[in-house]
């Protein structure tokens, strides 16, 4: 009987999803007078029950303009045990870490400890500069700015080929070092382009930014990021650099995450740790950080955020990238609405919407796609419209 009910719920959910994503007009939300929190929770419940690919989903919406600071979850935290997923559970945020790393570098820039156009050889070890030179690069021509904007030309050790992924899957307990990963980038692929010429997403550049943070703070990466961004002041109580510092006391068990059918819960975090990824956090902490980043709480000078969000410049005559990546964050457009976004490999999506002064974070235990955050953005739009109409009446 349970199977029949579950199948019926999935059928209804699939019908709902088809209707949601079939056209732009269908994205208008009619909540029948329900509270926004109820509408959001109902939606994520329907997504999970109606999609076999999505076993669990967590959402946080941070929108003071709507009077909302809401977290929700649906589905399971662990497919094997069927443990219920809760909104407070942390998870590996993967490349969303890059926004935190870029902001940390820009804090060093504010403090006058570096120039964005300094060559990276000023800050990285002689050993790592030598590895780059022997790999066919000119590290003295690469700048901090190039690393931040993925225009260094560095081959991506993580996703540039299947070599690294295969090694990690075959030996998930291996403790990787930054040097191993940098050497891998030299061995597993060739330079993409000369520095500053083209955009090519590269975790390799961000692990070098992690090294720069360590160098200029004279600390290991975990306290370096934590102190530069002042996690305590920002209220980031459930965010930590996994295995490089202790998890916060009393925090719930980390949610399981999956690569296809493989549970990566016990994979050594060093496979994605040194700047390109590595943070574990919650949807609420990430959303809180994104919201405060765009509301003058992270940087001491407003102009620093302007620098972070500057459009990347390419040489005259050079075709700019279709991916509008800035410094640790990307500008996208969703149904005419600008959104600053970063995604994480394990199913994380973090978005800030300037039009609505709202941050949204989603973590999928499995599956997931861009359509779901589009739907939630449309719900935010409807909530704002409803609030404006109520104010005008």
C-alpha positions in Angstrom: 0.0 0.0 0.0 2.9 2.4 0.9 4.4 1.7 -2.5 1.2 2.6 -4.3 0.8 5.8 -2.3 4.4 6.7 -3.0 4.0 6.0 -6.7 0.8 8.1 -6.8 2.6 11.0 -5.0 5.5 10.8 -7.5 3.1 10.8 -10.4 1.3 13.9 -9.0 4.7 15.5 -8.3 5.9 14.9 -11.8 2.8 16.4 -13.2 3.3 19.4 -11.0 7.0 19.8 -12.1 6.0 19.5 -15.8 3.4 22.3 -15.3 5.9 24.4 -13.4 8.7 24.3 -16.0 6.7 24.2 -19.2 6.6 27.9 -19.7 7.4 31.3 -18.1 3.7 32.1 -17.4 3.3 28.9 -15.3 5.8 30.2 -12.8 3.4 32.6 -11.2 2.6 31.4 -7.7 -0.9 31.3 -6.3 -0.6 30.2 -2.7 -4.2 30.5 -1.8 -3.4 32.7 1.2 -0.9 30.3 2.8 2.0 31.7 4.7 5.2 31.9 2.6 6.9 29.3 4.8 4.1 26.8 4.2 4.1 27.4 0.5 7.9 26.9 0.3 7.8 23.7 2.4 4.9 22.3 0.4 6.9 23.0 -2.8 10.0 21.2 -1.7 8.0 18.3 -0.4 6.3 18.0 -3.8 9.7 18.1 -5.6 11.2 15.3 -3.5 8.1 13.1 -3.6 7.7 13.6 -7.3 11.2 13.0 -8.5 13.1 9.7 -8.0 16.4 11.5 -8.7 16.1 13.8 -5.8 16.2 11.8 -2.5 16.6 14.9 -0.3 16.6 18.6 -0.6 17.4 21.5 1.8 16.6 25.2 1.3 17.2 28.5 3.1 15.7 31.8 2.0 17.1 34.9 3.7 15.0 37.9 2.8 14.5 40.7 5.4 12.4 42.6 2.9 9.9 39.8 3.1 10.4 39.2 6.8 11.8 35.7 6.0 14.7 33.8 7.4 13.4 30.4 6.7 15.0 26.9 6.4 13.3 23.8 5.1 14.2 20.2 4.2 12.5 17.2 2.7 13.6 13.6 2.1 16.4 11.6 3.5 19.9 12.4 4.8 21.2 8.9 4.2 19.7 6.7 1.5 21.0 3.5 3.1 19.4 4.1 6.5 16.5 6.4 5.4 17.4 8.9 8.2 15.2 12.0 7.8 16.9 15.1 6.5 16.7 18.2 8.7 17.2 21.9 7.8 20.0 22.2 10.4 22.3 19.6 9.0 25.7 20.7 7.6 27.1 19.4 4.3 30.2 19.8 2.1 29.7 23.0 0.1 32.4 22.2 -2.5 33.1 25.1 -4.9 30.7 27.5 -3.1 33.9 27.8 -0.9 35.3 29.9 -3.7 33.1 32.8 -2.8 34.5 32.7 0.8 38.1 32.4 -0.5 37.7 35.3 -3.0 36.2 37.5 -0.3 39.2 36.6 2.0 41.7 37.6 -0.7 39.8 40.9 -1.1 40.0 41.5 2.6 43.8 41.2 2.3 43.5 43.6 -0.6 41.6 46.0 1.7 44.3 45.7 4.4 47.0 46.6 1.8 48.7 43.3 2.1 48.5 42.6 -1.6 47.7 44.1 -5.0 45.3 42.2 -7.3 47.8 42.7 -10.1 50.8 41.4 -8.2 52.4 38.3 -9.7 51.6 35.2 -7.8 55.3 34.4 -7.5 55.4 37.1 -4.8 53.3 35.0 -2.5 53.5 31.3 -3.4 56.4 29.0 -2.4 59.5 28.6 -4.6 58.6 24.9 -4.8 55.2 25.6 -6.3 56.5 28.3 -8.6 59.0 25.7 -9.9 56.3 23.1 -10.4 54.4 25.7 -12.6 57.6 26.6 -14.5 58.4 23.0 -15.2 54.8 22.4 -16.3 55.1 24.9 -19.1 53.7 28.0 -17.3 55.0 31.4 -16.7 54.0 32.0 -13.0 55.6 35.4 -13.0 53.0 36.5 -15.6 50.1 35.2 -13.5 48.5 37.7 -11.2 46.2 37.3 -8.2 43.4 38.8 -10.3 43.9 36.0 -12.9 43.5 33.4 -10.2 40.3 35.0 -8.8 38.7 35.3 -12.2 39.8 31.9 -13.7 41.8 33.6 -16.4 45.3 32.2 -15.3 45.2 29.5 -18.0 46.0 26.9 -15.3 44.7 23.4 -16.2 42.0 22.3 -13.7 43.4 19.3 -11.8 40.0 18.4 -10.5 37.7 18.4 -13.5 40.0 19.0 -16.5 40.2 15.3 -17.1 39.0 12.1 -15.5 42.3 11.2 -14.0 41.8 12.9 -10.6 38.2 11.7 -10.2 39.3 8.2 -10.9 42.2 8.4 -8.4 39.8 9.7 -5.7 37.2 7.1 -6.4 39.8 4.3 -6.3 41.3 5.5 -3.1 38.8 7.7 -1.2 40.8 7.6 2.0 43.9 9.1 0.5 45.1 12.3 2.2 45.8 14.7 -0.7 48.2 17.7 -0.4 48.0 20.9 -2.3 51.4 20.1 -3.9 50.1 16.7 -5.2 47.1 18.5 -6.7 49.3 21.2 -8.3 51.6 18.5 -9.7 48.6 16.7 -11.0 47.5 19.7 -13.0 50.9 19.7 -14.7 50.8 16.0 -15.5 47.1 15.5 -16.5 46.7 18.4 -19.0 48.3 21.3 -20.8 47.9 25.1 -20.2 44.6 26.4 -21.4 45.9 29.8 -22.6 48.3 32.5 -21.6 47.4 34.4 -18.5 44.6 37.0 -19.0 43.6 35.8 -22.4 40.7 33.4 -21.8 38.3 32.2 -19.1 38.8 28.5 -18.0 37.3 27.4 -14.7 40.1 26.0 -12.6 40.3 24.7 -9.1 44.1 24.9 -9.5 44.0 28.6 -9.3 41.9 28.6 -6.1 44.2 26.2 -4.2 47.0 28.7 -5.0 44.8 31.5 -3.5 44.5 29.3 -0.5 48.2 29.3 -0.2 48.3 33.1 -0.6 45.9 33.4 2.4 48.2 31.2 4.5 51.2 33.2 3.5 49.8 36.6 4.2 48.0 35.7 7.4 50.8 33.6 8.7 48.1 31.1 9.7 46.8 27.8 8.3 43.9 28.2 5.9 41.1 27.5 8.4 41.8 30.3 10.9 43.0 32.5 8.0 39.6 32.5 6.3 37.7 32.5 9.6 39.6 35.6 10.9 39.7 37.6 7.7 35.9 37.2 7.2 35.2 37.3 11.0 32.8 34.4 11.1 31.8 35.2 14.7 30.7 38.8 13.7 28.8 37.5 10.7 27.0 34.8 12.8 28.5 31.9 10.9 28.4 29.4 13.7 28.0 26.3 11.7 30.7 26.8 9.0 34.2 25.2 9.2 37.0 24.0 7.0 36.6 20.2 7.3 39.5 18.3 8.8 41.6 21.4 9.2 39.6 22.5 12.2 37.1 20.9 14.6 33.4 20.9 13.7 31.4 23.4 15.9 30.2 21.7 19.1 26.7 20.3 19.1 26.2 20.6 15.4 24.1 17.8 13.8 25.6 15.0 11.8 26.7 16.0 8.3 24.2 15.1 5.6 25.3 12.4 3.2 26.1 13.4 -0.4 26.4 11.3 -3.5 28.3 11.0 -6.8 25.9 9.1 -8.9 25.2 6.1 -6.6 28.4 6.5 -4.5 28.1 7.9 -1.0 31.0 10.3 -0.5 30.4 10.8 3.2 33.6 9.0 4.2 35.8 10.3 1.4 38.7 12.2 2.9 37.9 15.9 2.6 41.4 16.6 1.3 40.2 15.7 -2.2 38.5 19.1 -2.3 40.0 21.2 0.6 42.7 23.8 0.0 40.8 26.7 -1.5 38.8 25.4 -4.4 36.5 23.7 -1.9 36.7 22.5 1.7 34.1 24.3 3.8 31.3 22.4 5.4 28.3 24.6 6.3 24.5 24.8 6.4 22.0 26.4 4.0 21.3 29.1 6.6 25.0 30.0 7.2 25.7 30.2 3.4 22.6 32.3 2.8 23.5 34.6 5.7 27.0 35.0 4.3 25.8 35.8 0.8 23.3 38.3 2.1 25.8 40.1 4.3 28.4 40.1 1.5 26.0 42.2 -0.6 24.9 44.4 2.3 28.1 45.9 3.4 28.9 43.5 6.3 31.9 41.6 4.9 34.2 44.4 3.5 35.2 47.6 5.2 34.8 49.6 2.0 31.9 49.5 -0.4 34.3 49.8 -3.3 35.7 46.4 -2.5 32.4 44.7 -3.4 32.4 46.7 -6.6 35.9 45.3 -7.3 34.7 41.8 -6.6 31.8 42.2 -9.1 33.7 44.0 -11.9 33.2 42.4 -15.3 36.3 40.5 -16.3 38.2 42.3 -19.0 39.8 40.5 -21.9 42.3 41.8 -24.5 40.8 43.8 -27.4 39.6 41.4 -30.1 39.4 38.5 -27.7 36.1 36.8 -27.5 34.8 37.1 -23.9 33.6 34.1 -22.1 29.9 33.2 -22.2 30.2 32.5 -18.5 30.1 35.8 -16.8 32.4 34.9 -13.8 33.6 37.8 -11.6 35.7 37.1 -8.5 34.5 34.0 -6.8 31.0 34.5 -8.0 29.1 34.4 -11.4 26.5 36.8 -12.8 23.6 35.0 -14.4 20.2 36.1 -15.6 17.0 34.1 -14.7 13.9 35.2 -16.5 15.2 38.8 -16.7 16.4 38.9 -13.1 20.1 39.3 -12.4 21.4 36.8 -9.9 24.9 36.3 -8.5 25.5 32.6 -8.1 28.0 29.9 -7.3 27.4 26.2 -7.4 29.1 23.3 -5.6 29.9 20.0 -7.2 27.9 17.9 -4.7 24.6 19.6 -5.4 24.8 23.1 -3.8 23.4 26.3 -5.3 23.9 29.7 -3.7 22.2 32.8 -5.1 21.8 36.4 -4.3 19.1 38.5 -6.0 19.8 42.2 -6.0 16.3 43.1 -7.2 14.8 41.5 -4.1 17.7 41.8 -1.7 17.3 38.1 -1.1 19.7 35.1 -0.7 18.7 31.6 -1.5 20.7 28.4 -0.9 19.7 24.9 -2.0 21.5 21.6 -1.3 20.4 18.5 -3.1 21.4 15.1 -1.5 21.1 13.6 -5.0 19.9 15.0 -8.3 18.8 18.6 -8.6 18.7 21.1 -11.4 18.6 24.8 -12.1 14.8 24.7 -12.7 14.1 24.3 -9.0 15.9 27.4 -8.0 14.2 29.2 -10.9 10.9 28.2 -9.4 11.8 29.4 -6.0 12.9 32.8 -7.5 9.5 33.1 -9.1 7.9 32.4 -5.8 10.0 35.2 -4.3 8.9 37.5 -7.1 5.2 36.7 -6.4 5.7 37.3 -2.6 7.2 40.7 -3.4 4.4 41.5 -5.7 1.9 40.5 -3.1 3.5 42.6 -0.5 3.6 45.6 -2.8 -0.1 45.1 -3.6 -1.0 44.8 0.0 0.9 48.0 0.7 -0.9 49.9 -2.0 -4.4 48.8 -0.9 
